[in-house]
């Protein structure tokens, strides 16, 4: 099964990342009603900012917005070894 972010629903039962027992996104309409720019903002500076890049990637793919992965996921740049 895909490793989706699992929010603590006891602290926020309306979390937009909540999934049902089958792994389906409960608040899918929340995401599908947003434009690309809004999704980028939510994932970078809003509720999705604390997710790992892998969690962001699978979430974006699940909502049909894989084309936004490069704009949402932070690329870690390593300094060259000296």
GURONU-510604 format. One record per atom (N, C-alpha, C, O, CB): x, y, z; atom name; residue in one letter. Coordinates in steps of 0.2 Angstrom, whole numbers. Atoms other than C-alpha are relative to their C-alpha. Glycine has a CB too. Layout:
BEGIN
<pt <X; Y; Z>; 'CA'; 'A'>;
...
This chain:
BEGIN
<pt <4; -6; 0>; 'N'; 'X'>;
<pt <0; 0; 0>; 'CA'; 'X'>;
<pt <4; 6; 0>; 'C'; 'X'>;
<pt <10; 6; 3>; 'O'; 'X'>;
<pt <-5; 0; 6>; 'CB'; 'X'>;
<pt <-4; -7; 1>; 'N'; 'X'>;
<pt <6; 18; -4>; 'CA'; 'X'>;
<pt <0; 3; 7>; 'C'; 'X'>;
<pt <-5; 2; 11>; 'O'; 'X'>;
<pt <-4; 4; -5>; 'CB'; 'X'>;
<pt <-1; -3; -6>; 'N'; 'X'>;
<pt <13; 27; 11>; 'CA'; 'X'>;
<pt <-2; 7; 1>; 'C'; 'X'>;
<pt <1; 12; 0>; 'O'; 'X'>;
<pt <7; 0; 2>; 'CB'; 'X'>;
<pt <3; -7; 0>; 'N'; 'X'>;
<pt <1; 42; 13>; 'CA'; 'X'>;
<pt <1; 2; 7>; 'C'; 'X'>;
<pt <2; -1; 12>; 'O'; 'X'>;
<pt <-8; -1; -1>; 'CB'; 'X'>;
<pt <0; -3; -6>; 'N'; 'X'>;
<pt <2; 54; 27>; 'CA'; 'X'>;
<pt <-6; -2; 4>; 'C'; 'X'>;
<pt <-11; -2; 2>; 'O'; 'X'>;
<pt <1; 8; -1>; 'CB'; 'X'>;
<pt <5; 2; -4>; 'N'; 'X'>;
<pt <-8; 49; 42>; 'CA'; 'X'>;
<pt <-1; 5; 5>; 'C'; 'X'>;
<pt <3; 5; 10>; 'O'; 'X'>;
<pt <2; -7; 3>; 'CB'; 'X'>;
<pt <1; -5; -5>; 'N'; 'X'>;
<pt <-14; 64; 52>; 'CA'; 'X'>;
<pt <-3; -3; 6>; 'C'; 'X'>;
<pt <-7; -8; 6>; 'O'; 'X'>;
<pt <-5; 5; -3>; 'CB'; 'X'>;
<pt <3; 2; -6>; 'N'; 'X'>;
<pt <-19; 63; 70>; 'CA'; 'X'>;
<pt <-7; 3; 0>; 'C'; 'X'>;
<pt <-8; 9; 1>; 'O'; 'X'>;
<pt <4; 3; 6>; 'CB'; 'X'>;
<pt <7; -2; 1>; 'N'; 'X'>;
<pt <-38; 64; 68>; 'CA'; 'X'>;
<pt <-3; 2; 7>; 'C'; 'X'>;
<pt <-9; 5; 7>; 'O'; 'X'>;
<pt <-4; -5; -3>; 'CB'; 'X'>;
<pt <3; -2; -7>; 'N'; 'X'>;
<pt <-41; 66; 87>; 'CA'; 'X'>;
<pt <2; 7; 2>; 'C'; 'X'>;
<pt <-2; 10; 5>; 'O'; 'X'>;
<pt <4; -5; 6>; 'CB'; 'X'>;
<pt <-1; -7; -1>; 'N'; 'X'>;
<pt <-33; 83; 86>; 'CA'; 'X'>;
<pt <-4; 5; -5>; 'C'; 'X'>;
<pt <-5; 10; -4>; 'O'; 'X'>;
<pt <7; 2; 1>; 'CB'; 'X'>;
<pt <3; -3; 5>; 'N'; 'X'>;
<pt <-41; 88; 70>; 'CA'; 'X'>;
<pt <-4; -4; -5>; 'C'; 'X'>;
<pt <-1; -7; -10>; 'O'; 'X'>;
<pt <5; 4; -4>; 'CB'; 'X'>;
<pt <4; 5; 4>; 'N'; 'X'>;
<pt <-55; 77; 63>; 'CA'; 'X'>;
<pt <-2; 3; -7>; 'C'; 'X'>;
<pt <-4; -1; -11>; 'O'; 'X'>;
<pt <-6; -1; 4>; 'CB'; 'X'>;
<pt <1; -3; 7>; 'N'; 'X'>;
<pt <-57; 89; 48>; 'CA'; 'X'>;
<pt <6; 1; -4>; 'C'; 'X'>;
<pt <6; 4; -9>; 'O'; 'X'>;
<pt <-4; 6; 1>; 'CB'; 'X'>;
<pt <-6; -1; 4>; 'N'; 'X'>;
<pt <-39; 87; 42>; 'CA'; 'X'>;
<pt <-1; -2; -7>; 'C'; 'X'>;
<pt <-4; -7; -9>; 'O'; 'X'>;
<pt <5; -5; 3>; 'CB'; 'X'>;
<pt <1; 1; 7>; 'N'; 'X'>;
<pt <-39; 88; 23>; 'CA'; 'X'>;
<pt <4; -6; -2>; 'C'; 'X'>;
<pt <3; -8; -8>; 'O'; 'X'>;
<pt <2; 6; -4>; 'CB'; 'X'>;
<pt <-3; 6; 2>; 'N'; 'X'>;
<pt <-27; 73; 23>; 'CA'; 'X'>;
<pt <-3; -6; 2>; 'C'; 'X'>;
<pt <0; -12; 1>; 'O'; 'X'>;
<pt <7; 1; 2>; 'CB'; 'X'>;
<pt <3; 6; -3>; 'N'; 'X'>;
<pt <-39; 61; 32>; 'CA'; 'X'>;
<pt <-2; -5; -6>; 'C'; 'X'>;
<pt <-4; -3; -11>; 'O'; 'X'>;
<pt <-6; 2; 4>; 'CB'; 'X'>;
<pt <2; 6; 5>; 'N'; 'X'>;
<pt <-42; 44; 23>; 'CA'; 'X'>;
<pt <-4; -5; 4>; 'C'; 'X'>;
<pt <-4; -5; 10>; 'O'; 'X'>;
<pt <7; -3; -2>; 'CB'; 'X'>;
<pt <5; 5; -3>; 'N'; 'X'>;
<pt <-55; 31; 26>; 'CA'; 'X'>;
<pt <4; -7; 1>; 'C'; 'X'>;
<pt <10; -7; 0>; 'O'; 'X'>;
<pt <-6; -1; -4>; 'CB'; 'X'>;
<pt <-3; 6; -2>; 'N'; 'X'>;
<pt <-51; 13; 31>; 'CA'; 'X'>;
<pt <2; -3; -7>; 'C'; 'X'>;
<pt <7; -8; -6>; 'O'; 'X'>;
<pt <-5; -5; 3>; 'CB'; 'X'>;
<pt <-3; 2; 6>; 'N'; 'X'>;
<pt <-48; 9; 12>; 'CA'; 'X'>;
<pt <5; 4; -3>; 'C'; 'X'>;
<pt <8; 2; -8>; 'O'; 'X'>;
<pt <-6; -1; -5>; 'CB'; 'X'>;
<pt <-5; -5; 3>; 'N'; 'X'>;
<pt <-36; 23; 10>; 'CA'; 'X'>;
<pt <-2; 5; -5>; 'C'; 'X'>;
<pt <2; 8; -8>; 'O'; 'X'>;
<pt <6; -5; -3>; 'CB'; 'X'>;
<pt <3; -5; 5>; 'N'; 'X'>;
<pt <-47; 34; 0>; 'CA'; 'X'>;
<pt <0; 7; 4>; 'C'; 'X'>;
<pt <-2; 7; 10>; 'O'; 'X'>;
<pt <-7; -2; -2>; 'CB'; 'X'>;
<pt <0; -7; -3>; 'N'; 'X'>;
<pt <-46; 53; 3>; 'CA'; 'X'>;
<pt <-7; 2; 2>; 'C'; 'X'>;
<pt <-11; 2; -3>; 'O'; 'X'>;
<pt <4; 5; -5>; 'CB'; 'X'>;
<pt <7; -1; -2>; 'N'; 'X'>;
<pt <-61; 58; 13>; 'CA'; 'X'>;
<pt <-2; 7; -2>; 'C'; 'X'>;
<pt <-8; 8; -5>; 'O'; 'X'>;
<pt <0; 0; 8>; 'CB'; 'X'>;
<pt <2; -7; 2>; 'N'; 'X'>;
<pt <-60; 77; 9>; 'CA'; 'X'>;
<pt <3; 1; -7>; 'C'; 'X'>;
<pt <6; 6; -8>; 'O'; 'X'>;
<pt <2; 5; 5>; 'CB'; 'X'>;
<pt <-2; 0; 7>; 'N'; 'X'>;
<pt <-56; 74; -10>; 'CA'; 'X'>;
<pt <-2; 7; -3>; 'C'; 'X'>;
<pt <2; 10; -7>; 'O'; 'X'>;
<pt <-2; -6; -4>; 'CB'; 'X'>;
<pt <3; -6; 3>; 'N'; 'X'>;
<pt <-67; 89; -15>; 'CA'; 'X'>;
<pt <4; 6; 2>; 'C'; 'X'>;
<pt <5; 11; -1>; 'O'; 'X'>;
<pt <-7; 1; 2>; 'CB'; 'X'>;
<pt <-4; -6; -2>; 'N'; 'X'>;
<pt <-56; 101; -4>; 'CA'; 'X'>;
<pt <6; 1; -5>; 'C'; 'X'>;
<pt <7; 6; -7>; 'O'; 'X'>;
<pt <3; -2; 7>; 'CB'; 'X'>;
<pt <-6; -1; 4>; 'N'; 'X'>;
<pt <-41; 97; -15>; 'CA'; 'X'>;
<pt <-2; 1; -8>; 'C'; 'X'>;
<pt <1; 5; -11>; 'O'; 'X'>;
<pt <4; -7; 0>; 'CB'; 'X'>;
<pt <1; 0; 7>; 'N'; 'X'>;
<pt <-50; 95; -32>; 'CA'; 'X'>;
<pt <-3; 7; -2>; 'C'; 'X'>;
<pt <-3; 9; -7>; 'O'; 'X'>;
<pt <-5; -5; -2>; 'CB'; 'X'>;
<pt <3; -6; 1>; 'N'; 'X'>;
<pt <-59; 112; -30>; 'CA'; 'X'>;
<pt <6; 6; 0>; 'C'; 'X'>;
<pt <4; 11; -2>; 'O'; 'X'>;
<pt <-5; 2; 6>; 'CB'; 'X'>;
<pt <-5; -5; 0>; 'N'; 'X'>;
<pt <-42; 121; -29>; 'CA'; 'X'>;
<pt <4; 0; -6>; 'C'; 'X'>;
<pt <4; -5; -10>; 'O'; 'X'>;
<pt <5; -2; 6>; 'CB'; 'X'>;
<pt <-4; -1; 6>; 'N'; 'X'>;
<pt <-32; 128; -43>; 'CA'; 'X'>;
<pt <7; -2; 2>; 'C'; 'X'>;
<pt <9; -3; 8>; 'O'; 'X'>;
<pt <0; 7; -3>; 'CB'; 'X'>;
<pt <-7; 2; -1>; 'N'; 'X'>;
<pt <-13; 123; -45>; 'CA'; 'X'>;
<pt <3; 5; 4>; 'C'; 'X'>;
<pt <7; 2; 9>; 'O'; 'X'>;
<pt <3; 0; -7>; 'CB'; 'X'>;
<pt <-3; -5; -4>; 'N'; 'X'>;
<pt <-7; 139; -37>; 'CA'; 'X'>;
<pt <-2; -1; 7>; 'C'; 'X'>;
<pt <3; 0; 12>; 'O'; 'X'>;
<pt <-1; 7; -2>; 'CB'; 'X'>;
<pt <2; 1; -7>; 'N'; 'X'>;
<pt <-17; 136; -22>; 'CA'; 'X'>;
<pt <2; -6; 3>; 'C'; 'X'>;
<pt <5; -6; 9>; 'O'; 'X'>;
<pt <-8; 0; 1>; 'CB'; 'X'>;
<pt <-2; 6; -3>; 'N'; 'X'>;
<pt <-12; 118; -20>; 'CA'; 'X'>;
<pt <8; 1; 1>; 'C'; 'X'>;
<pt <10; -2; 6>; 'O'; 'X'>;
<pt <-1; -5; -5>; 'CB'; 'X'>;
<pt <-7; -2; -1>; 'N'; 'X'>;
<pt <6; 124; -22>; 'CA'; 'X'>;
<pt <1; 3; 7>; 'C'; 'X'>;
<pt <6; 1; 11>; 'O'; 'X'>;
<pt <4; 4; -5>; 'CB'; 'X'>;
<pt <-1; -4; -6>; 'N'; 'X'>;
<pt <4; 136; -8>; 'CA'; 'X'>;
<pt <-2; -4; 6>; 'C'; 'X'>;
<pt <2; -3; 12>; 'O'; 'X'>;
<pt <-5; 7; 0>; 'CB'; 'X'>;
<pt <2; 4; -6>; 'N'; 'X'>;
<pt <-5; 124; 4>; 'CA'; 'X'>;
<pt <5; -5; 1>; 'C'; 'X'>;
<pt <6; -7; 7>; 'O'; 'X'>;
<pt <-7; -3; -2>; 'CB'; 'X'>;
<pt <-5; 5; -1>; 'N'; 'X'>;
<pt <8; 111; 1>; 'CA'; 'X'>;
<pt <7; 2; 2>; 'C'; 'X'>;
<pt <11; -1; 6>; 'O'; 'X'>;
<pt <1; -4; -6>; 'CB'; 'X'>;
<pt <-6; -2; -1>; 'N'; 'X'>;
<pt <23; 122; 3>; 'CA'; 'X'>;
<pt <0; 5; 7>; 'C'; 'X'>;
<pt <4; 4; 11>; 'O'; 'X'>;
<pt <3; 5; -6>; 'CB'; 'X'>;
<pt <1; -4; -5>; 'N'; 'X'>;
<pt <17; 135; 16>; 'CA'; 'X'>;
<pt <-6; -1; 5>; 'C'; 'X'>;
<pt <-6; 2; 10>; 'O'; 'X'>;
<pt <0; 7; -2>; 'CB'; 'X'>;
<pt <6; 1; -4>; 'N'; 'X'>;
<pt <1; 128; 23>; 'CA'; 'X'>;
<pt <0; -7; 4>; 'C'; 'X'>;
<pt <5; -9; 6>; 'O'; 'X'>;
<pt <-6; 1; -4>; 'CB'; 'X'>;
<pt <1; 6; -3>; 'N'; 'X'>;
<pt <-6; 112; 30>; 'CA'; 'X'>;
<pt <5; -6; -2>; 'C'; 'X'>;
<pt <6; -10; 1>; 'O'; 'X'>;
<pt <-7; -3; 0>; 'CB'; 'X'>;
<pt <-5; 6; 3>; 'N'; 'X'>;
<pt <6; 101; 19>; 'CA'; 'X'>;
<pt <7; 2; 1>; 'C'; 'X'>;
<pt <11; -3; -1>; 'O'; 'X'>;
<pt <-2; -1; -7>; 'CB'; 'X'>;
<pt <-7; -2; 0>; 'N'; 'X'>;
<pt <22; 110; 23>; 'CA'; 'X'>;
<pt <4; -5; 4>; 'C'; 'X'>;
<pt <10; -6; 3>; 'O'; 'X'>;
<pt <1; 7; 3>; 'CB'; 'X'>;
<pt <-4; 5; -5>; 'N'; 'X'>;
<pt <27; 97; 37>; 'CA'; 'X'>;
<pt <1; -7; -3>; 'C'; 'X'>;
<pt <4; -11; 0>; 'O'; 'X'>;
<pt <-3; 0; 7>; 'CB'; 'X'>;
<pt <-1; 7; 3>; 'N'; 'X'>;
<pt <25; 82; 25>; 'CA'; 'X'>;
<pt <7; -1; -3>; 'C'; 'X'>;
<pt <10; 4; -5>; 'O'; 'X'>;
<pt <-6; -1; -5>; 'CB'; 'X'>;
<pt <-6; 2; 4>; 'N'; 'X'>;
<pt <40; 73; 18>; 'CA'; 'X'>;
<pt <-1; 1; -7>; 'C'; 'X'>;
<pt <-7; 1; -9>; 'O'; 'X'>;
<pt <2; -7; 2>; 'CB'; 'X'>;
<pt <1; 0; 7>; 'N'; 'X'>;
<pt <43; 74; 0>; 'CA'; 'X'>;
<pt <-3; -6; -3>; 'C'; 'X'>;
<pt <-7; -5; -7>; 'O'; 'X'>;
<pt <7; 1; -3>; 'CB'; 'X'>;
<pt <3; 6; 2>; 'N'; 'X'>;
<pt <38; 56; -2>; 'CA'; 'X'>;
<pt <-8; 1; 1>; 'C'; 'X'>;
<pt <-12; -1; -3>; 'O'; 'X'>;
<pt <3; -6; 3>; 'CB'; 'X'>;
<pt <7; -1; -1>; 'N'; 'X'>;
<pt <21; 60; 6>; 'CA'; 'X'>;
<pt <-3; 5; -4>; 'C'; 'X'>;
<pt <-9; 4; -6>; 'O'; 'X'>;
<pt <-1; 2; 8>; 'CB'; 'X'>;
<pt <2; -5; 4>; 'N'; 'X'>;
<pt <19; 75; -4>; 'CA'; 'X'>;
<pt <-1; -3; -7>; 'C'; 'X'>;
<pt <-6; -1; -11>; 'O'; 'X'>;
<pt <4; 6; -1>; 'CB'; 'X'>;
<pt <1; 3; 6>; 'N'; 'X'>;
<pt <22; 66; -20>; 'CA'; 'X'>;
<pt <-6; -5; -1>; 'C'; 'X'>;
<pt <-9; -5; -6>; 'O'; 'X'>;
<pt <7; -4; -2>; 'CB'; 'X'>;
<pt <6; 5; 1>; 'N'; 'X'>;
<pt <10; 51; -17>; 'CA'; 'X'>;
<pt <-7; 4; 1>; 'C'; 'X'>;
<pt <-12; 2; -2>; 'O'; 'X'>;
<pt <1; -5; 6>; 'CB'; 'X'>;
<pt <6; -4; -1>; 'N'; 'X'>;
<pt <-3; 64; -11>; 'CA'; 'X'>;
<pt <-2; 4; -7>; 'C'; 'X'>;
<pt <-8; 3; -9>; 'O'; 'X'>;
<pt <0; 5; 5>; 'CB'; 'X'>;
<pt <1; -3; 6>; 'N'; 'X'>;
<pt <-1; 74; -27>; 'CA'; 'X'>;
<pt <-2; -4; -6>; 'C'; 'X'>;
<pt <-6; -3; -10>; 'O'; 'X'>;
<pt <6; 4; -2>; 'CB'; 'X'>;
<pt <2; 5; 5>; 'N'; 'X'>;
<pt <-2; 59; -38>; 'CA'; 'X'>;
<pt <-7; -3; 1>; 'C'; 'X'>;
<pt <-11; -4; -4>; 'O'; 'X'>;
<pt <5; -6; 0>; 'CB'; 'X'>;
<pt <7; 2; -2>; 'N'; 'X'>;
<pt <-18; 53; -29>; 'CA'; 'X'>;
<pt <-5; 5; -2>; 'C'; 'X'>;
<pt <-10; 3; -4>; 'O'; 'X'>;
<pt <0; -1; 7>; 'CB'; 'X'>;
<pt <5; -5; 2>; 'N'; 'X'>;
<pt <-27; 69; -33>; 'CA'; 'X'>;
<pt <1; 2; -7>; 'C'; 'X'>;
<pt <-2; 7; -9>; 'O'; 'X'>;
<pt <1; 6; 5>; 'CB'; 'X'>;
<pt <-1; -1; 7>; 'N'; 'X'>;
<pt <-21; 69; -51>; 'CA'; 'X'>;
<pt <4; 7; -1>; 'C'; 'X'>;
<pt <3; 10; -7>; 'O'; 'X'>;
<pt <-6; 1; -3>; 'CB'; 'X'>;
<pt <-4; -6; 1>; 'N'; 'X'>;
<pt <-8; 84; -49>; 'CA'; 'X'>;
<pt <7; -2; 0>; 'C'; 'X'>;
<pt <11; 2; 3>; 'O'; 'X'>;
<pt <-2; 5; 5>; 'CB'; 'X'>;
<pt <-7; 2; 0>; 'N'; 'X'>;
<pt <8; 74; -52>; 'CA'; 'X'>;
<pt <5; 6; -3>; 'C'; 'X'>;
<pt <11; 6; -2>; 'O'; 'X'>;
<pt <1; -6; -3>; 'CB'; 'X'>;
<pt <-3; -5; 3>; 'N'; 'X'>;
<pt <13; 89; -63>; 'CA'; 'X'>;
<pt <3; 5; 5>; 'C'; 'X'>;
<pt <7; 9; 3>; 'O'; 'X'>;
<pt <-4; 3; -6>; 'CB'; 'X'>;
<pt <-2; -5; -5>; 'N'; 'X'>;
<pt <15; 100; -47>; 'CA'; 'X'>;
<pt <6; -3; 4>; 'C'; 'X'>;
<pt <9; 1; 8>; 'O'; 'X'>;
<pt <-5; 2; 4>; 'CB'; 'X'>;
<pt <-5; 3; -4>; 'N'; 'X'>;
<pt <28; 88; -39>; 'CA'; 'X'>;
<pt <7; 5; 0>; 'C'; 'X'>;
<pt <9; 6; 6>; 'O'; 'X'>;
<pt <2; -7; -2>; 'CB'; 'X'>;
<pt <-6; -3; 1>; 'N'; 'X'>;
<pt <43; 98; -45>; 'CA'; 'X'>;
<pt <0; 7; 4>; 'C'; 'X'>;
<pt <5; 10; 6>; 'O'; 'X'>;
<pt <3; 1; -7>; 'CB'; 'X'>;
<pt <1; -7; -3>; 'N'; 'X'>;
<pt <36; 115; -38>; 'CA'; 'X'>;
<pt <-2; -1; 7>; 'C'; 'X'>;
<pt <-1; 4; 11>; 'O'; 'X'>;
<pt <-6; 3; -4>; 'CB'; 'X'>;
<pt <2; 1; -7>; 'N'; 'X'>;
<pt <30; 107; -22>; 'CA'; 'X'>;
<pt <6; -3; 5>; 'C'; 'X'>;
<pt <7; -1; 10>; 'O'; 'X'>;
<pt <-6; -4; 1>; 'CB'; 'X'>;
<pt <-6; 4; -4>; 'N'; 'X'>;
<pt <45; 96; -16>; 'CA'; 'X'>;
<pt <6; 4; 0>; 'C'; 'X'>;
<pt <9; 6; -6>; 'O'; 'X'>;
<pt <0; -7; -3>; 'CB'; 'X'>;
<pt <-7; -3; -1>; 'N'; 'X'>;
<pt <61; 103; -10>; 'CA'; 'X'>;
<pt <5; -4; -2>; 'C'; 'X'>;
<pt <5; -10; 0>; 'O'; 'X'>;
<pt <1; 3; 8>; 'CB'; 'X'>;
<pt <-6; 4; 2>; 'N'; 'X'>;
<pt <76; 97; -18>; 'CA'; 'X'>;
<pt <6; 1; 4>; 'C'; 'X'>;
<pt <8; 7; 5>; 'O'; 'X'>;
<pt <2; 2; -8>; 'CB'; 'X'>;
<pt <-5; -1; -5>; 'N'; 'X'>;
<pt <90; 94; -6>; 'CA'; 'X'>;
<pt <7; 0; -4>; 'C'; 'X'>;
<pt <8; -5; -8>; 'O'; 'X'>;
<pt <0; -6; 5>; 'CB'; 'X'>;
<pt <-7; -1; 4>; 'N'; 'X'>;
<pt <107; 100; -13>; 'CA'; 'X'>;
<pt <5; -1; 5>; 'C'; 'X'>;
<pt <6; 2; 11>; 'O'; 'X'>;
<pt <0; 7; -3>; 'CB'; 'X'>;
<pt <-6; 2; -4>; 'N'; 'X'>;
<pt <122; 92; -5>; 'CA'; 'X'>;
<pt <6; 4; -3>; 'C'; 'X'>;
<pt <8; 4; -9>; 'O'; 'X'>;
<pt <1; -7; 0>; 'CB'; 'X'>;
<pt <-7; -3; 2>; 'N'; 'X'>;
<pt <139; 101; -5>; 'CA'; 'X'>;
<pt <4; -5; -2>; 'C'; 'X'>;
<pt <4; -11; 0>; 'O'; 'X'>;
<pt <3; 4; 6>; 'CB'; 'X'>;
<pt <-4; 5; 2>; 'N'; 'X'>;
<pt <152; 92; -14>; 'CA'; 'X'>;
<pt <6; -1; 5>; 'C'; 'X'>;
<pt <7; 3; 9>; 'O'; 'X'>;
<pt <4; 3; -7>; 'CB'; 'X'>;
<pt <-5; 2; -5>; 'N'; 'X'>;
<pt <165; 82; -4>; 'CA'; 'X'>;
<pt <7; 3; -2>; 'C'; 'X'>;
<pt <8; 4; -8>; 'O'; 'X'>;
<pt <1; -7; 0>; 'CB'; 'X'>;
<pt <-7; -3; 1>; 'N'; 'X'>;
<pt <182; 91; -3>; 'CA'; 'X'>;
<pt <5; -5; 2>; 'C'; 'X'>;
<pt <11; -3; 1>; 'O'; 'X'>;
<pt <0; 7; 3>; 'CB'; 'X'>;
